């Protein structure tokens, strides 16, 4: 695997400020960098890089910012907010943790996810931390002390990941919690009570683990360990590469991309679908016919949501029979693990 490195600034500046402060890069830059690496550099071997940002909230492609983010809290604390092109839920990042980006030419969703998440779990195992891949997209670690006899081991999330693909390439990116400002994390993100209950936790802190509590290595030592164990070569971006990435970054910085357009809808359905995630359907109906529909939530899109699903449902009567006639047999090639029958029930049941 190739490690993609940014050009370094002077040693004096790096020592005084740290690479993040020296470059002043926002999260949007690294999202644009992923796309650039995929389209221009991922010609053979898989690519990987790590990055850190100032306090930032990043929410998924299909999420409404007002549903997921405590906007007032973020503005008061100077926490930046960005949308990404992958699905999944809202996460908080700061300089106390590190973000991973993985780019591959393989387009098989399940294979790519499983391969990457297991690679991360293996790196933690080599560091002496008991870790495993779990659920749709998480890496979990075991507690440092065994539970009392008869009690179940509670594994906690240390890494959450999301996926999207562009023609010929797949991109997986996610968090790795070494340390973080817990007050900011809890205050900035507003997950639904249903989501918390579904994961069997009473608070965000009960759900996550911090690597600093499971190892003696520093964050910088951890980053060096990951790089050494995942990558066997390096490619440094040129000044021209950086200019191209900065041009692409403008898309991620537009208000339309970050906040989206939310027209009025007359009917709303919201539910957590097993194996899929939270889903909210917003529909504009006229005489029982779907004129417009949008799907929101933390699910993972693996196909073309508009052409394969949303456009198919326009001008279709909102009834079980009509939906069965209109929808294709397989929906899991559009939204990961989405069952056709369950989706029809979701749309038709109040």
Secondary structure as UniProt FT lines:
FT   STRAND          2..5
FT   HELIX           11..23
FT   HELIX           27..36
FT   HELIX           37..41
FT   STRAND          47..51
FT   STRAND          56..59
FT   TURN            61..62
FT   HELIX           65..68
FT   HELIX           71..77
FT   STRAND          80..83
FT   STRAND          91..93
FT   TURN            95..96
FT   STRAND          98..104
FT   HELIX           109..126
FT   TURN            127..128
FT   STRAND          131..134
FT   TURN            135..137
FT   STRAND          138..141
FT   TURN            149..150
FT   STRAND          156..166
FT   TURN            167..168
FT   STRAND          169..176
FT   HELIX           182..188
FT   HELIX           193..198
FT   TURN            199..200
FT   HELIX           204..207
FT   HELIX           211..213
FT   HELIX           219..230
FT   STRAND          233..236
FT   HELIX           239..253
FT   HELIX           255..259
FT   STRAND          267..273
FT   TURN            274..276
FT   STRAND          277..286
FT   TURN            287..288
FT   STRAND          289..297
FT   HELIX           306..310
FT   HELIX           311..313
FT   TURN            314..315
FT   STRAND          316..317
FT   HELIX           320..326
FT   TURN            332..334
FT   TURN            336..337
FT   HELIX           340..348
//
